[in-house]
Amino acid sequence: MKTKLNTIKADMYRVFVLGNADNVQLAKAYFLLAIPLLTVFFTLGRFKF
């Protein structure tokens, strides 16, 4: 578990701070950010049809 957290932390650092990440690291970072944001949008949003 500690290894996975360190890997995620290193991926986030390479994506957002250094800017030299590969496609897999970019995908991990954006999915980790997209899932909580979509959850908040769907729970707090209103759907008007």
ModelCIF file with pLDDT and N, C-alpha, C, O atoms, coordinates in Angstrom:
data_MODEL
#
_entry.id   MODEL 
#
_entity.id                         1 
_entity.type                       polymer 
_entity.pdbx_number_of_molecules   1 
#
_entity_poly.entity_id                      1 
_entity_poly.type                           'polypeptide(L)' 
_entity_poly.nstd_linkage                   no 
_entity_poly.nstd_monomer                   no 
_entity_poly.pdbx_seq_one_letter_code       MKTKLNTIKADMYRVFVLGNADNVQLAKAYFLLAIPLLTVFFTLGRFKF 
_entity_poly.pdbx_seq_one_letter_code_can   MKTKLNTIKADMYRVFVLGNADNVQLAKAYFLLAIPLLTVFFTLGRFKF 
_entity_poly.pdbx_strand_id                 A 
#
loop_
_entity_poly_seq.entity_id 
_entity_poly_seq.num 
_entity_poly_seq.mon_id 
_entity_poly_seq.hetero 
1 1  MET n 
1 2  LYS n 
1 3  THR n 
1 4  LYS n 
1 5  LEU n 
1 6  ASN n 
1 7  THR n 
1 8  ILE n 
1 9  LYS n 
1 10 ALA n 
1 11 ASP n 
1 12 MET n 
1 13 TYR n 
1 14 ARG n 
1 15 VAL n 
1 16 PHE n 
1 17 VAL n 
1 18 LEU n 
1 19 GLY n 
1 20 ASN n 
1 21 ALA n 
1 22 ASP n 
1 23 ASN n 
1 24 VAL n 
1 25 GLN n 
1 26 LEU n 
1 27 ALA n 
1 28 LYS n 
1 29 ALA n 
1 30 TYR n 
1 31 PHE n 
1 32 LEU n 
1 33 LEU n 
1 34 ALA n 
1 35 ILE n 
1 36 PRO n 
1 37 LEU n 
1 38 LEU n 
1 39 THR n 
1 40 VAL n 
1 41 PHE n 
1 42 PHE n 
1 43 THR n 
1 44 LEU n 
1 45 GLY n 
1 46 ARG n 
1 47 PHE n 
1 48 LYS n 
1 49 PHE n 
#
_struct_asym.id          A 
_struct_asym.entity_id   1 
#
loop_
_ma_qa_metric.id 
_ma_qa_metric.mode 
_ma_qa_metric.name 
_ma_qa_metric.software_group_id 
_ma_qa_metric.type 
1 global pLDDT . pLDDT 
2 local  pLDDT . pLDDT 
#
_ma_qa_metric_global.metric_id      1 
_ma_qa_metric_global.metric_value   86.57 
_ma_qa_metric_global.model_id       1 
_ma_qa_metric_global.ordinal_id     1 
#
loop_
_ma_qa_metric_local.label_asym_id 
_ma_qa_metric_local.label_comp_id 
_ma_qa_metric_local.label_seq_id 
_ma_qa_metric_local.metric_id 
_ma_qa_metric_local.metric_value 
_ma_qa_metric_local.model_id 
_ma_qa_metric_local.ordinal_id 
A MET 1  2 88.00 1 1  
A LYS 2  2 89.00 1 2  
A THR 3  2 92.00 1 3  
A LYS 4  2 89.00 1 4  
A LEU 5  2 90.00 1 5  
A ASN 6  2 92.00 1 6  
A THR 7  2 89.00 1 7  
A ILE 8  2 87.00 1 8  
A LYS 9  2 89.00 1 9  
A ALA 10 2 89.00 1 10 
A ASP 11 2 86.00 1 11 
A MET 12 2 88.00 1 12 
A TYR 13 2 90.00 1 13 
A ARG 14 2 90.00 1 14 
A VAL 15 2 88.00 1 15 
A PHE 16 2 88.00 1 16 
A VAL 17 2 92.00 1 17 
A LEU 18 2 89.00 1 18 
A GLY 19 2 84.00 1 19 
A ASN 20 2 87.00 1 20 
A ALA 21 2 85.00 1 21 
A ASP 22 2 87.00 1 22 
A ASN 23 2 91.00 1 23 
A VAL 24 2 89.00 1 24 
A GLN 25 2 88.00 1 25 
A LEU 26 2 90.00 1 26 
A ALA 27 2 91.00 1 27 
A LYS 28 2 88.00 1 28 
A ALA 29 2 88.00 1 29 
A TYR 30 2 90.00 1 30 
A PHE 31 2 91.00 1 31 
A LEU 32 2 89.00 1 32 
A LEU 33 2 88.00 1 33 
A ALA 34 2 92.00 1 34 
A ILE 35 2 91.00 1 35 
A PRO 36 2 89.00 1 36 
A LEU 37 2 88.00 1 37 
A LEU 38 2 89.00 1 38 
A THR 39 2 89.00 1 39 
A VAL 40 2 87.00 1 40 
A PHE 41 2 86.00 1 41 
A PHE 42 2 87.00 1 42 
A THR 43 2 88.00 1 43 
A LEU 44 2 85.00 1 44 
A GLY 45 2 81.00 1 45 
A ARG 46 2 72.00 1 46 
A PHE 47 2 65.00 1 47 
A LYS 48 2 64.00 1 48 
A PHE 49 2 58.00 1 49 
#
loop_
_atom_site.group_PDB 
_atom_site.id 
_atom_site.type_symbol 
_atom_site.label_atom_id 
_atom_site.label_alt_id 
_atom_site.label_comp_id 
_atom_site.label_asym_id 
_atom_site.label_entity_id 
_atom_site.label_seq_id 
_atom_site.pdbx_PDB_ins_code 
_atom_site.Cartn_x 
_atom_site.Cartn_y 
_atom_site.Cartn_z 
_atom_site.occupancy 
_atom_site.B_iso_or_equiv 
_atom_site.pdbx_formal_charge 
_atom_site.auth_seq_id 
_atom_site.auth_comp_id 
_atom_site.auth_asym_id 
_atom_site.auth_atom_id 
_atom_site.pdbx_PDB_model_num 
ATOM 1   N N  . MET A 1 1  ? 0.832   -1.192 0.000   1.00 88.00 ? 1  MET A N  1 
ATOM 2   C CA . MET A 1 1  ? 0.000   0.000  0.000   1.00 88.00 ? 1  MET A CA 1 
ATOM 3   C C  . MET A 1 1  ? 0.875   1.254  0.000   1.00 88.00 ? 1  MET A C  1 
ATOM 4   O O  . MET A 1 1  ? 0.584   2.230  -0.692  1.00 88.00 ? 1  MET A O  1 
ATOM 5   N N  . LYS A 1 2  ? 1.943   1.210  0.782   1.00 89.00 ? 2  LYS A N  1 
ATOM 6   C CA . LYS A 1 2  ? 2.833   2.358  0.847   1.00 89.00 ? 2  LYS A CA 1 
ATOM 7   C C  . LYS A 1 2  ? 3.521   2.592  -0.497  1.00 89.00 ? 2  LYS A C  1 
ATOM 8   O O  . LYS A 1 2  ? 3.761   3.735  -0.888  1.00 89.00 ? 2  LYS A O  1 
ATOM 9   N N  . THR A 1 3  ? 3.833   1.516  -1.193  1.00 92.00 ? 3  THR A N  1 
ATOM 10  C CA . THR A 1 3  ? 4.469   1.630  -2.507  1.00 92.00 ? 3  THR A CA 1 
ATOM 11  C C  . THR A 1 3  ? 3.525   2.268  -3.511  1.00 92.00 ? 3  THR A C  1 
ATOM 12  O O  . THR A 1 3  ? 3.943   3.095  -4.321  1.00 92.00 ? 3  THR A O  1 
ATOM 13  N N  . LYS A 1 4  ? 2.246   1.889  -3.462  1.00 89.00 ? 4  LYS A N  1 
ATOM 14  C CA . LYS A 1 4  ? 1.262   2.468  -4.385  1.00 89.00 ? 4  LYS A CA 1 
ATOM 15  C C  . LYS A 1 4  ? 1.073   3.961  -4.129  1.00 89.00 ? 4  LYS A C  1 
ATOM 16  O O  . LYS A 1 4  ? 0.958   4.748  -5.069  1.00 89.00 ? 4  LYS A O  1 
ATOM 17  N N  . LEU A 1 5  ? 1.043   4.346  -2.858  1.00 90.00 ? 5  LEU A N  1 
ATOM 18  C CA . LEU A 1 5  ? 0.901   5.759  -2.530  1.00 90.00 ? 5  LEU A CA 1 
ATOM 19  C C  . LEU A 1 5  ? 2.116   6.566  -2.992  1.00 90.00 ? 5  LEU A C  1 
ATOM 20  O O  . LEU A 1 5  ? 1.972   7.685  -3.485  1.00 90.00 ? 5  LEU A O  1 
ATOM 21  N N  . ASN A 1 6  ? 3.301   6.000  -2.832  1.00 92.00 ? 6  ASN A N  1 
ATOM 22  C CA . ASN A 1 6  ? 4.500   6.683  -3.299  1.00 92.00 ? 6  ASN A CA 1 
ATOM 23  C C  . ASN A 1 6  ? 4.515   6.796  -4.821  1.00 92.00 ? 6  ASN A C  1 
ATOM 24  O O  . ASN A 1 6  ? 4.975   7.801  -5.364  1.00 92.00 ? 6  ASN A O  1 
ATOM 25  N N  . THR A 1 7  ? 4.017   5.775  -5.509  1.00 89.00 ? 7  THR A N  1 
ATOM 26  C CA . THR A 1 7  ? 3.942   5.819  -6.970  1.00 89.00 ? 7  THR A CA 1 
ATOM 27  C C  . THR A 1 7  ? 2.965   6.890  -7.428  1.00 89.00 ? 7  THR A C  1 
ATOM 28  O O  . THR A 1 7  ? 3.255   7.640  -8.360  1.00 89.00 ? 7  THR A O  1 
ATOM 29  N N  . ILE A 1 8  ? 1.813   6.964  -6.782  1.00 87.00 ? 8  ILE A N  1 
ATOM 30  C CA . ILE A 1 8  ? 0.818   7.985  -7.145  1.00 87.00 ? 8  ILE A CA 1 
ATOM 31  C C  . ILE A 1 8  ? 1.364   9.381  -6.870  1.00 87.00 ? 8  ILE A C  1 
ATOM 32  O O  . ILE A 1 8  ? 1.181   10.295 -7.673  1.00 87.00 ? 8  ILE A O  1 
ATOM 33  N N  . LYS A 1 9  ? 2.028   9.539  -5.743  1.00 89.00 ? 9  LYS A N  1 
ATOM 34  C CA . LYS A 1 9  ? 2.619   10.830 -5.400  1.00 89.00 ? 9  LYS A CA 1 
ATOM 35  C C  . LYS A 1 9  ? 3.689   11.233 -6.415  1.00 89.00 ? 9  LYS A C  1 
ATOM 36  O O  . LYS A 1 9  ? 3.759   12.395 -6.816  1.00 89.00 ? 9  LYS A O  1 
ATOM 37  N N  . ALA A 1 10 ? 4.507   10.293 -6.823  1.00 89.00 ? 10 ALA A N  1 
ATOM 38  C CA . ALA A 1 10 ? 5.543   10.576 -7.824  1.00 89.00 ? 10 ALA A CA 1 
ATOM 39  C C  . ALA A 1 10 ? 4.922   10.903 -9.182  1.00 89.00 ? 10 ALA A C  1 
ATOM 40  O O  . ALA A 1 10 ? 5.412   11.782 -9.892  1.00 89.00 ? 10 ALA A O  1 
ATOM 41  N N  . ASP A 1 11 ? 3.848   10.203 -9.546  1.00 86.00 ? 11 ASP A N  1 
ATOM 42  C CA . ASP A 1 11 ? 3.165   10.489 -10.809 1.00 86.00 ? 11 ASP A CA 1 
ATOM 43  C C  . ASP A 1 11 ? 2.566   11.890 -10.807 1.00 86.00 ? 11 ASP A C  1 
ATOM 44  O O  . ASP A 1 11 ? 2.687   12.623 -11.789 1.00 86.00 ? 11 ASP A O  1 
ATOM 45  N N  . MET A 1 12 ? 1.927   12.257 -9.713  1.00 88.00 ? 12 MET A N  1 
ATOM 46  C CA . MET A 1 12 ? 1.335   13.594 -9.614  1.00 88.00 ? 12 MET A CA 1 
ATOM 47  C C  . MET A 1 12 ? 2.419   14.676 -9.693  1.00 88.00 ? 12 MET A C  1 
ATOM 48  O O  . MET A 1 12 ? 2.224   15.718 -10.319 1.00 88.00 ? 12 MET A O  1 
ATOM 49  N N  . TYR A 1 13 ? 3.549   14.417 -9.057  1.00 90.00 ? 13 TYR A N  1 
ATOM 50  C CA . TYR A 1 13 ? 4.649   15.374 -9.089  1.00 90.00 ? 13 TYR A CA 1 
ATOM 51  C C  . TYR A 1 13 ? 5.175   15.540 -10.513 1.00 90.00 ? 13 TYR A C  1 
ATOM 52  O O  . TYR A 1 13 ? 5.421   16.660 -10.960 1.00 90.00 ? 13 TYR A O  1 
ATOM 53  N N  . ARG A 1 14 ? 5.346   14.427 -11.224 1.00 90.00 ? 14 ARG A N  1 
ATOM 54  C CA . ARG A 1 14 ? 5.856   14.509 -12.595 1.00 90.00 ? 14 ARG A CA 1 
ATOM 55  C C  . ARG A 1 14 ? 4.860   15.166 -13.537 1.00 90.00 ? 14 ARG A C  1 
ATOM 56  O O  . ARG A 1 14 ? 5.268   15.848 -14.477 1.00 90.00 ? 14 ARG A O  1 
ATOM 57  N N  . VAL A 1 15 ? 3.557   14.979 -13.308 1.00 88.00 ? 15 VAL A N  1 
ATOM 58  C CA . VAL A 1 15 ? 2.547   15.564 -14.188 1.00 88.00 ? 15 VAL A CA 1 
ATOM 59  C C  . VAL A 1 15 ? 2.405   17.057 -13.939 1.00 88.00 ? 15 VAL A C  1 
ATOM 60  O O  . VAL A 1 15 ? 2.447   17.847 -14.882 1.00 88.00 ? 15 VAL A O  1 
ATOM 61  N N  . PHE A 1 16 ? 2.237   17.454 -12.683 1.00 88.00 ? 16 PHE A N  1 
ATOM 62  C CA . PHE A 1 16 ? 1.869   18.834 -12.391 1.00 88.00 ? 16 PHE A CA 1 
ATOM 63  C C  . PHE A 1 16 ? 3.043   19.752 -12.068 1.00 88.00 ? 16 PHE A C  1 
ATOM 64  O O  . PHE A 1 16 ? 2.939   20.961 -12.275 1.00 88.00 ? 16 PHE A O  1 
ATOM 65  N N  . VAL A 1 17 ? 4.140   19.225 -11.575 1.00 92.00 ? 17 VAL A N  1 
ATOM 66  C CA . VAL A 1 17 ? 5.270   20.073 -11.209 1.00 92.00 ? 17 VAL A CA 1 
ATOM 67  C C  . VAL A 1 17 ? 6.342   20.063 -12.287 1.00 92.00 ? 17 VAL A C  1 
ATOM 68  O O  . VAL A 1 17 ? 6.729   21.116 -12.796 1.00 92.00 ? 17 VAL A O  1 
ATOM 69  N N  . LEU A 1 18 ? 6.817   18.884 -12.632 1.00 89.00 ? 18 LEU A N  1 
ATOM 70  C CA . LEU A 1 18 ? 7.890   18.797 -13.616 1.00 89.00 ? 18 LEU A CA 1 
ATOM 71  C C  . LEU A 1 18 ? 7.384   18.948 -15.049 1.00 89.00 ? 18 LEU A C  1 
ATOM 72  O O  . LEU A 1 18 ? 8.020   19.605 -15.873 1.00 89.00 ? 18 LEU A O  1 
ATOM 73  N N  . GLY A 1 19 ? 6.242   18.338 -15.337 1.00 84.00 ? 19 GLY A N  1 
ATOM 74  C CA . GLY A 1 19 ? 5.665   18.438 -16.671 1.00 84.00 ? 19 GLY A CA 1 
ATOM 75  C C  . GLY A 1 19 ? 6.253   17.482 -17.685 1.00 84.00 ? 19 GLY A C  1 
ATOM 76  O O  . GLY A 1 19 ? 6.035   17.659 -18.884 1.00 84.00 ? 19 GLY A O  1 
ATOM 77  N N  . ASN A 1 20 ? 6.991   16.473 -17.248 1.00 87.00 ? 20 ASN A N  1 
ATOM 78  C CA . ASN A 1 20 ? 7.565   15.525 -18.193 1.00 87.00 ? 20 ASN A CA 1 
ATOM 79  C C  . ASN A 1 20 ? 7.089   14.106 -17.896 1.00 87.00 ? 20 ASN A C  1 
ATOM 80  O O  . ASN A 1 20 ? 7.902   13.217 -17.645 1.00 87.00 ? 20 ASN A O  1 
ATOM 81  N N  . ALA A 1 21 ? 5.797   13.898 -17.924 1.00 85.00 ? 21 ALA A N  1 
ATOM 82  C CA . ALA A 1 21 ? 5.217   12.597 -17.646 1.00 85.00 ? 21 ALA A CA 1 
ATOM 83  C C  . ALA A 1 21 ? 4.857   11.892 -18.944 1.00 85.00 ? 21 ALA A C  1 
ATOM 84  O O  . ALA A 1 21 ? 4.642   12.524 -19.978 1.00 85.00 ? 21 ALA A O  1 
ATOM 85  N N  . ASP A 1 22 ? 4.798   10.574 -18.866 1.00 87.00 ? 22 ASP A N  1 
ATOM 86  C CA . ASP A 1 22 ? 4.366   9.831  -20.046 1.00 87.00 ? 22 ASP A CA 1 
ATOM 87  C C  . ASP A 1 22 ? 2.840   9.690  -20.037 1.00 87.00 ? 22 ASP A C  1 
ATOM 88  O O  . ASP A 1 22 ? 2.173   10.169 -19.119 1.00 87.00 ? 22 ASP A O  1 
ATOM 89  N N  . ASN A 1 23 ? 2.301   9.040  -21.050 1.00 91.00 ? 23 ASN A N  1 
ATOM 90  C CA . ASN A 1 23 ? 0.848   8.965  -21.205 1.00 91.00 ? 23 ASN A CA 1 
ATOM 91  C C  . ASN A 1 23 ? 0.167   8.198  -20.084 1.00 91.00 ? 23 ASN A C  1 
ATOM 92  O O  . ASN A 1 23 ? -0.948  8.544  -19.693 1.00 91.00 ? 23 ASN A O  1 
ATOM 93  N N  . VAL A 1 24 ? 0.806   7.180  -19.566 1.00 89.00 ? 24 VAL A N  1 
ATOM 94  C CA . VAL A 1 24 ? 0.214   6.397  -18.479 1.00 89.00 ? 24 VAL A CA 1 
ATOM 95  C C  . VAL A 1 24 ? 0.116   7.242  -17.217 1.00 89.00 ? 24 VAL A C  1 
ATOM 96  O O  . VAL A 1 24 ? -0.893  7.192  -16.513 1.00 89.00 ? 24 VAL A O  1 
ATOM 97  N N  . GLN A 1 25 ? 1.150   8.011  -16.931 1.00 88.00 ? 25 GLN A N  1 
ATOM 98  C CA . GLN A 1 25 ? 1.120   8.869  -15.746 1.00 88.00 ? 25 GLN A CA 1 
ATOM 99  C C  . GLN A 1 25 ? 0.081   9.965  -15.893 1.00 88.00 ? 25 GLN A C  1 
ATOM 100 O O  . GLN A 1 25 ? -0.591  10.315 -14.923 1.00 88.00 ? 25 GLN A O  1 
ATOM 101 N N  . LEU A 1 26 ? -0.058  10.510 -17.090 1.00 90.00 ? 26 LEU A N  1 
ATOM 102 C CA . LEU A 1 26 ? -1.098  11.515 -17.320 1.00 90.00 ? 26 LEU A CA 1 
ATOM 103 C C  . LEU A 1 26 ? -2.488  10.929 -17.111 1.00 90.00 ? 26 LEU A C  1 
ATOM 104 O O  . LEU A 1 26 ? -3.343  11.565 -16.494 1.00 90.00 ? 26 LEU A O  1 
ATOM 105 N N  . ALA A 1 27 ? -2.719  9.734  -17.614 1.00 91.00 ? 27 ALA A N  1 
ATOM 106 C CA . ALA A 1 27 ? -4.026  9.099  -17.462 1.00 91.00 ? 27 ALA A CA 1 
ATOM 107 C C  . ALA A 1 27 ? -4.342  8.839  -15.999 1.00 91.00 ? 27 ALA A C  1 
ATOM 108 O O  . ALA A 1 27 ? -5.466  9.083  -15.559 1.00 91.00 ? 27 ALA A O  1 
ATOM 109 N N  . LYS A 1 28 ? -3.372  8.350  -15.238 1.00 88.00 ? 28 LYS A N  1 
ATOM 110 C CA . LYS A 1 28 ? -3.583  8.108  -13.811 1.00 88.00 ? 28 LYS A CA 1 
ATOM 111 C C  . LYS A 1 28 ? -3.940  9.397  -13.087 1.00 88.00 ? 28 LYS A C  1 
ATOM 112 O O  . LYS A 1 28 ? -4.872  9.427  -12.283 1.00 88.00 ? 28 LYS A O  1 
ATOM 113 N N  . ALA A 1 29 ? -3.203  10.455 -13.370 1.00 88.00 ? 29 ALA A N  1 
ATOM 114 C CA . ALA A 1 29 ? -3.429  11.720 -12.677 1.00 88.00 ? 29 ALA A CA 1 
ATOM 115 C C  . ALA A 1 29 ? -4.808  12.285 -12.995 1.00 88.00 ? 29 ALA A C  1 
ATOM 116 O O  . ALA A 1 29 ? -5.511  12.733 -12.089 1.00 88.00 ? 29 ALA A O  1 
ATOM 117 N N  . TYR A 1 30 ? -5.203  12.272 -14.253 1.00 90.00 ? 30 TYR A N  1 
ATOM 118 C CA . TYR A 1 30 ? -6.485  12.860 -14.612 1.00 90.00 ? 30 TYR A CA 1 
ATOM 119 C C  . TYR A 1 30 ? -7.661  12.011 -14.156 1.00 90.00 ? 30 TYR A C  1 
ATOM 120 O O  . TYR A 1 30 ? -8.712  12.556 -13.817 1.00 90.00 ? 30 TYR A O  1 
ATOM 121 N N  . PHE A 1 31 ? -7.514  10.688 -14.138 1.00 91.00 ? 31 PHE A N  1 
ATOM 122 C CA . PHE A 1 31 ? -8.593  9.857  -13.606 1.00 91.00 ? 31 PHE A CA 1 
ATOM 123 C C  . PHE A 1 31 ? -8.729  10.039 -12.102 1.00 91.00 ? 31 PHE A C  1 
ATOM 124 O O  . PHE A 1 31 ? -9.841  10.052 -11.576 1.00 91.00 ? 31 PHE A O  1 
ATOM 125 N N  . LEU A 1 32 ? -7.607  10.180 -11.410 1.00 89.00 ? 32 LEU A N  1 
ATOM 126 C CA . LEU A 1 32 ? -7.682  10.400 -9.959  1.00 89.00 ? 32 LEU A CA 1 
ATOM 127 C C  . LEU A 1 32 ? -8.325  11.742 -9.622  1.00 89.00 ? 32 LEU A C  1 
ATOM 128 O O  . LEU A 1 32 ? -8.923  11.888 -8.557  1.00 89.00 ? 32 LEU A O  1 
ATOM 129 N N  . LEU A 1 33 ? -8.211  12.711 -10.502 1.00 88.00 ? 33 LEU A N  1 
ATOM 130 C CA . LEU A 1 33 ? -8.873  13.988 -10.277 1.00 88.00 ? 33 LEU A CA 1 
ATOM 131 C C  . LEU A 1 33 ? -10.304 13.999 -10.795 1.00 88.00 ? 33 LEU A C  1 
ATOM 132 O O  . LEU A 1 33 ? -11.161 14.667 -10.217 1.00 88.00 ? 33 LEU A O  1 
ATOM 133 N N  . ALA A 1 34 ? -10.572 13.280 -11.859 1.00 92.00 ? 34 ALA A N  1 
ATOM 134 C CA . ALA A 1 34 ? -11.899 13.319 -12.485 1.00 92.00 ? 34 ALA A CA 1 
ATOM 135 C C  . ALA A 1 34 ? -12.954 12.594 -11.657 1.00 92.00 ? 34 ALA A C  1 
ATOM 136 O O  . ALA A 1 34 ? -14.093 13.052 -11.576 1.00 92.00 ? 34 ALA A O  1 
ATOM 137 N N  . ILE A 1 35 ? -12.597 11.491 -11.053 1.00 91.00 ? 35 ILE A N  1 
ATOM 138 C CA . ILE A 1 35 ? -13.597 10.703 -10.319 1.00 91.00 ? 35 ILE A CA 1 
ATOM 139 C C  . ILE A 1 35 ? -14.187 11.485 -9.144  1.00 91.00 ? 35 ILE A C  1 
ATOM 140 O O  . ILE A 1 35 ? -15.412 11.522 -9.028  1.00 91.00 ? 35 ILE A O  1 
ATOM 141 N N  . PRO A 1 36 ? -13.400 12.113 -8.265  1.00 89.00 ? 36 PRO A N  1 
ATOM 142 C CA . PRO A 1 36 ? -14.021 12.887 -7.185  1.00 89.00 ? 36 PRO A CA 1 
ATOM 143 C C  . PRO A 1 36 ? -14.789 14.115 -7.691  1.00 89.00 ? 36 PRO A C  1 
ATOM 144 O O  . PRO A 1 36 ? -15.835 14.461 -7.142  1.00 89.00 ? 36 PRO A O  1 
ATOM 145 N N  . LEU A 1 37 ? -14.278 14.765 -8.726  1.00 88.00 ? 37 LEU A N  1 
ATOM 146 C CA . LEU A 1 37 ? -14.982 15.935 -9.249  1.00 88.00 ? 37 LEU A CA 1 
ATOM 147 C C  . LEU A 1 37 ? -16.322 15.561 -9.859  1.00 88.00 ? 37 LEU A C  1 
ATOM 148 O O  . LEU A 1 37 ? -17.312 16.262 -9.645  1.00 88.00 ? 37 LEU A O  1 
ATOM 149 N N  . LEU A 1 38 ? -16.374 14.480 -10.608 1.00 89.00 ? 38 LEU A N  1 
ATOM 150 C CA . LEU A 1 38 ? -17.644 14.046 -11.182 1.00 89.00 ? 38 LEU A CA 1 
ATOM 151 C C  . LEU A 1 38 ? -18.622 13.617 -10.102 1.00 89.00 ? 38 LEU A C  1 
ATOM 152 O O  . LEU A 1 38 ? -19.825 13.841 -10.231 1.00 89.00 ? 38 LEU A O  1 
ATOM 153 N N  . THR A 1 39 ? -18.125 13.009 -9.048  1.00 89.00 ? 39 THR A N  1 
ATOM 154 C CA . THR A 1 39 ? -18.991 12.620 -7.940  1.00 89.00 ? 39 THR A CA 1 
ATOM 155 C C  . THR A 1 39 ? -19.622 13.846 -7.294  1.00 89.00 ? 39 THR A C  1 
ATOM 156 O O  . THR A 1 39 ? -20.817 13.844 -6.999  1.00 89.00 ? 39 THR A O  1 
ATOM 157 N N  . VAL A 1 40 ? -18.839 14.881 -7.076  1.00 87.00 ? 40 VAL A N  1 
ATOM 158 C CA . VAL A 1 40 ? -19.369 16.118 -6.490  1.00 87.00 ? 40 VAL A CA 1 
ATOM 159 C C  . VAL A 1 40 ? -20.359 16.773 -7.436  1.00 87.00 ? 40 VAL A C  1 
ATOM 160 O O  . VAL A 1 40 ? -21.415 17.230 -6.997  1.00 87.00 ? 40 VAL A O  1 
ATOM 161 N N  . PHE A 1 41 ? -20.048 16.829 -8.706  1.00 86.00 ? 41 PHE A N  1 
ATOM 162 C CA . PHE A 1 41 ? -20.951 17.451 -9.670  1.00 86.00 ? 41 PHE A CA 1 
ATOM 163 C C  . PHE A 1 41 ? -22.290 16.719 -9.739  1.00 86.00 ? 41 PHE A C  1 
ATOM 164 O O  . PHE A 1 41 ? -23.343 17.355 -9.794  1.00 86.00 ? 41 PHE A O  1 
ATOM 165 N N  . PHE A 1 42 ? -22.254 15.391 -9.736  1.00 87.00 ? 42 PHE A N  1 
ATOM 166 C CA . PHE A 1 42 ? -23.493 14.638 -9.840  1.00 87.00 ? 42 PHE A CA 1 
ATOM 167 C C  . PHE A 1 42 ? -24.316 14.663 -8.557  1.00 87.00 ? 42 PHE A C  1 
ATOM 168 O O  . PHE A 1 42 ? -25.543 14.591 -8.620  1.00 87.00 ? 42 PHE A O  1 
ATOM 169 N N  . THR A 1 43 ? -23.678 14.764 -7.402  1.00 88.00 ? 43 THR A N  1 
ATOM 170 C CA . THR A 1 43 ? -24.442 14.793 -6.159  1.00 88.00 ? 43 THR A CA 1 
ATOM 171 C C  . THR A 1 43 ? -25.003 16.186 -5.875  1.00 88.00 ? 43 THR A C  1 
ATOM 172 O O  . THR A 1 43 ? -26.086 16.304 -5.302  1.00 88.00 ? 43 THR A O  1 
ATOM 173 N N  . LEU A 1 44 ? -24.300 17.222 -6.256  1.00 85.00 ? 44 LEU A N  1 
ATOM 174 C CA . LEU A 1 44 ? -24.760 18.572 -5.949  1.00 85.00 ? 44 LEU A CA 1 
ATOM 175 C C  . LEU A 1 44 ? -25.486 19.240 -7.109  1.00 85.00 ? 44 LEU A C  1 
ATOM 176 O O  . LEU A 1 44 ? -26.146 20.263 -6.925  1.00 85.00 ? 44 LEU A O  1 
ATOM 177 N N  . GLY A 1 45 ? -25.368 18.673 -8.288  1.00 81.00 ? 45 GLY A N  1 
ATOM 178 C CA . GLY A 1 45 ? -25.973 19.292 -9.451  1.00 81.00 ? 45 GLY A CA 1 
ATOM 179 C C  . GLY A 1 45 ? -27.458 19.039 -9.561  1.00 81.00 ? 45 GLY A C  1 
ATOM 180 O O  . GLY A 1 45 ? -27.999 18.110 -8.962  1.00 81.00 ? 45 GLY A O  1 
ATOM 181 N N  . ARG A 1 46 ? -28.088 19.866 -10.323 1.00 72.00 ? 46 ARG A N  1 
ATOM 182 C CA . ARG A 1 46 ? -29.517 19.689 -10.606 1.00 72.00 ? 46 ARG A CA 1 
ATOM 183 C C  . ARG A 1 46 ? -29.683 19.405 -12.078 1.00 72.00 ? 46 ARG A C  1 
ATOM 184 O O  . ARG A 1 46 ? -29.070 20.056 -12.924 1.00 72.00 ? 46 ARG A O  1 
ATOM 185 N N  . PHE A 1 47 ? -30.504 18.442 -12.372 1.00 65.00 ? 47 PHE A N  1 
ATOM 186 C CA . PHE A 1 47 ? -30.763 18.083 -13.751 1.00 65.00 ? 47 PHE A CA 1 
ATOM 187 C C  . PHE A 1 47 ? -32.141 18.597 -14.140 1.00 65.00 ? 47 PHE A C  1 
ATOM 188 O O  . PHE A 1 47 ? -33.151 18.141 -13.603 1.00 65.00 ? 47 PHE A O  1 
ATOM 189 N N  . LYS A 1 48 ? -32.187 19.523 -15.052 1.00 64.00 ? 48 LYS A N  1 
ATOM 190 C CA . LYS A 1 48 ? -33.462 20.071 -15.499 1.00 64.00 ? 48 LYS A CA 1 
ATOM 191 C C  . LYS A 1 48 ? -33.713 19.618 -16.924 1.00 64.00 ? 48 LYS A C  1 
ATOM 192 O O  . LYS A 1 48 ? -32.917 19.876 -17.827 1.00 64.00 ? 48 LYS A O  1 
ATOM 193 N N  . PHE A 1 49 ? -34.833 18.939 -17.108 1.00 58.00 ? 49 PHE A N  1 
ATOM 194 C CA . PHE A 1 49 ? -35.189 18.487 -18.453 1.00 58.00 ? 49 PHE A CA 1 
ATOM 195 C C  . PHE A 1 49 ? -36.447 19.155 -18.900 1.00 58.00 ? 49 PHE A C  1 
ATOM 196 O O  . PHE A 1 49 ? -36.915 18.908 -20.011 1.00 58.00 ? 49 PHE A O  1 
#
